[in-house]
């Protein structure tokens, strides 16, 4: 299939890494219908293309995402994409990774504002890097709205309960340093370097066995909130077959021969 993308979203390849860039810098990359269509298509392309092993989500113009642009949903530019929304009423939730579980690793590269929907989609990513001046926050309560992107479910599972409630109910702004301290993001880098850092992480992941990487992510996701005894059974069901793959044999052989493994997804 052709690479997904709209005028509001850029889809690029850096080797085995796909880079998805939200591209409305004049609107702080607020989410529009064309952008959501492009994102939904991007996730499917990433999952279905065996040449892609990892993905990075970022924003253009020094901003990650400032949330949903409700005005743009009724703007003339949205009309060309309306048929997609009508054909799949769940499309926007898939785009925001609320109703779509990406099976390959997704890294967030954050600069500037990542608030409202920007912080919500962040919670669907696996590894998160931010520039030191980045700002986060679930602002919906300020405007009398509800954060439907998943924050009332995911945030309390990813950071301490009382901190999650603080952020959700006060709708306050959070600095990159505080976001790292509470575990919302994992790495803080100098401004302007988040994408480079994310690509460096992706390169390391792409060098690992793709079947192993995807199975590890699947196990982590599927055992979330499952009692330990049951979770360990699920882990064994997912993880044990990996040892019988050609990639597993190649990894051990390459280690013994002190060379870089050549994984084939078999």
Protein Blocks (a to p, Z undefined) as FASTA:
>chain_A
ZZeddfkbccddehjaccdddddfknoopacfklmmmmmmmmmmmmmmmkbmbdcdddeh
hiabecjafklmmgmklmmmmmmmmmmmmlmmmmnommcccfbdcddddehjaehjlmmm
mmmpmbdcddfkbccddfklmnopacfkopmmmmmmmmcfklmmmmmmnopacdfklmmm
nopambdcdehilmmmmmmmmmmmmmpcfklmmmmmmmmmmmgoiafklmmmmmmmmmmm
mmmpmklmmmmmmmmnopacddehZZ
